Amino acid sequence: MAIDLTQKSAKEAAFLERAYQQKQLAHSYLFVDRDEDEAVNTAYWLACLFNCTGEKRPDGTCQNCRQIISGNYPDVLLVTTAGKQSLGIDQIRPLKEELGKSPVQSSCRFFIINEAQKLTLPAANALLNLLEEPIAPVVTILITNNVDQILPTVRSRTQIINFAADEQVDNKTAFLIQNGFTKDQILELGDTRKFDQEIKYFYQEMLEYDLLSIVSAHQLADLAKSKVSQNYVWLMLKKMAQTELNDKDQQAGAKMLQNLLEIDKMRYSNVNFRNLLDYLALQWKR
């Protein structure tokens, strides 16, 4: 496909640029976008931002940018189906081999995997080691138009950026205000996508009686350090439970809401946030 940096997602590019400037780029991302071309362009924009030698980065015209855009930059690798119906292990194995090599022209390598929803099970499992904290300096970007078709074990090892979520920002702000959050608290929360990802996985793992729910509880506790972010976690869990009750599994939704009401009573007794999450997870292991 032809890469066009001007066809990136402006909102996601701004988010990634802040992470880059603050030296907080994740080692793995999952871009979720109905328009996969836009997501690919955004991934290449990030690779160009990292490697551009121009004054206005990324300018798209310096030698590094031109090489990246044309597919001739040794430290930016794109994996596609190449016209096949799936992405197999033979397409992922070379990336694992590349991890043992040092960057050629850059200080970091970029692995971009398009149509990640087409990964076969062996390929997805082979990808897991790649997505763990890598020894080599690499940013792996998976691109999909359907996050539900990505293995939970793969999703949990990435930072999810949902391009479509931007359309719901105003509604979410209104929802938070309706539930007692002040504008200052909403500003303090900032970008909640990482929270939303961790809360969603924690909730799903509880419903599936997955032992990983305890691990997710601890990850969530490490992420939600402030009282505002902790209140946000409880609110979103209640929202998910209410949706479950109304639209999906009435019994599971009712049980979750009951557990969360018990949690509310414990919160007033100043029980530690992590302990509350552990308690909630353990209710679903029984």
N, C-alpha and C positions, 0 to 999 in steps of 0.2 A: 504494500500500500504506500501511497505518497504521503510523506509527513509534512504537515503544515502547522507550524508553531502558532500561527494566528488563530487556529481553530481549537485552541485549548479551552478548558473551562476556566474563566477568569477567577471565579470564586475559589476553586480548588488550587489554582496556581498561587493565589495570594496566601492561602493557608500553608502551602508547601514552602513558599519563599520565606515566610516567617520562621518556619522550622529550620530551614537551611541557615538563615542568618543567625539564629540562636544556637546553632550546632546541635539541633535536636531532631534531625532526620531519623526516622525509624529504620531498622535494618530490613523490614519487610512491610509492604502495603498490599491491600486488596482494594482496587478501584472498582466500584460498582456503578455502572452507567448503562442506561438503555442504549446510548450512542457510544458503542465501543471505539469508534474512530476518534471521537472527542477524548476519550480516556487515554488512548494510545498517544495522541498528540500531546496530552498533558504530561504523560510519562516521559516523552522525548524532550518536552520543554524543561522538565526537571533535570534531565541528564545534561542538557545544554547549559542550563543555569549553573550547574556544578563545574562545568569544564570550559565555559566561554572565556575567551581572552580579550573580548571587546570592552569598551567603557560602559555601555549600557547592557547589562547582562540579563538574559541572553540576547545577543543581537541577531543571531541566526545567520550572520554573514562571515564571522571569523573562520579560520581554517578548521578549528575543532568542531564548531557548530555545523559547518558544511559536511564534514566527515560523518558526524553523528546522524544528521538528517538523511544522508545518502546511504547509510547502513555500512559505512566503511571505517568506523571508529572501533578499534580492537577492544575497548573496555565497555562498550554498550552492545549487549547481545539480545536479540529479539527471537522468541520462540513462537511459532504459529503452527496451525494445523497443516499448512502447505497443501490445502485442498482436501485433506483427509477428513473423516468423520470424527476423529478423536485425536487427543494428544497422548501419545504413548510413552512408555518408559524410555524408549530409545531417543526421544527428544529431550527428556529431562536428564538422563545420565551424563551427557556432555557438560551440563551446567555444574554438576557435582565435581566433575574432573577439573573444570575451570577454577573451582574454589582453591585448588592447590597451587594456582599460579598467581604471581604478583601482577598488579595492574601494569599495562604497557606504557600508556601515555598519561594516565590520570592517577590520582591518589585513591580512587574508589571506582569500583565497577558497578554497572547497572545491568541487571537481568530482568527483561520484560517478557512476561508470558501472557500472550493474548488468548482470548476465549478459554479462560481457565476452567470454565464449567464443563469443558470437553475432556478434561484430564481423566484417564482411565484410573481405576483403583490402584494398580501397581505404580503408575506414574505419580499419583497423589501421595502415596506412601513414600516413594523415593524422594519426593519434594520436601517431606517433613524435616529431614536432616538439614537440608539447605536453609530452611526457614528458622531453625534454631539459631541462637546467638552465634553467628559465623566468626571464625577466626580471621578469615580474610576480610578486607574492607569491601563490602558489597551491599547494594540496595536492591532487593528483589521486589518487583512490582507485578502482581497478578491482576489481570483485567477480566471482568465478567459482566454479563448483563443480567445474571440471576444468582444472587448470593446464596439462595437456598440449595443450589446444585453444587456448592463447594463443601467438601467434607468439614464437619465441625472441628476436627483436629487440625486441619489446614487453616481454617478461619481464625482459630484461637491463637495462632502463631503470627498473625498479621495485624496491622493497624488498618481498620476498615475505613475507607473514605467513600461515603455514599453520595454521589453527585446529585441524585434526585432529592436528597434530604433538604437541599437549599430551598426548595419550593415550599417547605413546611415550617420555615423559621418563624414567620409571623404568627402562625397558628400556635406554635409551641410557646412563644413568649406570652401570648394571651392565656394559654392554659396554665402556665406557671403563675401568672398574676392572679388568676382566678383561684389558685390554690395557696395563696398567701405569700408568694415570693415578691419582694420589693424589686424595683428596677435596679437598685444597687446590688442586690443579691444576684440578680440575673447577669449583671455585668461581671460580678465576681466569678460566677460559674464559667463564663466565657463559652468556648466551643465545647459542647457536651458530647461530641461524637464518640470519643473514647469511652466516656461513662456509659453511653447508650449501648455500645458494643458489649462491654463487660456485664452490664445488667442483663442484657438479652441472653447472653450465654449462661449466666448464673441461673436465670429463670428457667431456661430450656433444660438445663442439666438437672435441675430439681424435678421437673415434671417427668423426665426420662429416668429418674432414680439412678443417675449417673454419679459414680464415686468422685468424678472430677468436680462436682459442685463444691466440695470442701476447698479444693485448690482455687476455684474461681472466687469463692467467698474471701479468701485471703488476698487474692489479687485486687478484688474490689475494695477491701479494707485499706490496702496500701495506696490505692488511687484516691479514695475519698478521705482526705485528711481533715478538711474543715467541716464545721457544723452545717454550713450551707450545702456542701456537696453531699453530706450524709443524708440530710433531709430530702435532697433531690433523689437519691437512691430509693428511699422508702416510698416516695411519691410515685416514681416510675414503676416500681414493683406492684404497687396497688393498682395503677392504671392497667398494667398487663393482666393482673388477676381479674379486674373488672371486665376487660375485653374477653378473657377466657370464659368467664361466667356467662356473659351475654351472647357470645358468638361461637364458642367452640365447645369446650368440655365443662359443662355446668358443675359437675362434682369436683373437678380439679380446681376450678376457679373459686368455688365456695371454700374449699379447704385452704387454699392459699390466702384468701382474704381473712379467714379465721386465724390463721397463723400470724398474719401481719397485725391483726388487732391485738393478739397476745404480745407481739413485739412492741406495740405502742405502749402497753402498760409497763413493760420492762424498761423502755426508754425513759419513762418518767422516774424510774428508780436509778437512773444514771448508770445502767449497765453498759459496759464497753461495746463500741460499735462492732468490732471484730467478733466479739463473743455473741452478739445478737445475730450476726450473719451465720456464724457456726451453728447456733441454735436452730435457725431457720432451715439450713441445709440438712441438719440431722433429723428434723421432723419428716423429711422426704426420703430418708434412708430406711425408715421403719417399714 
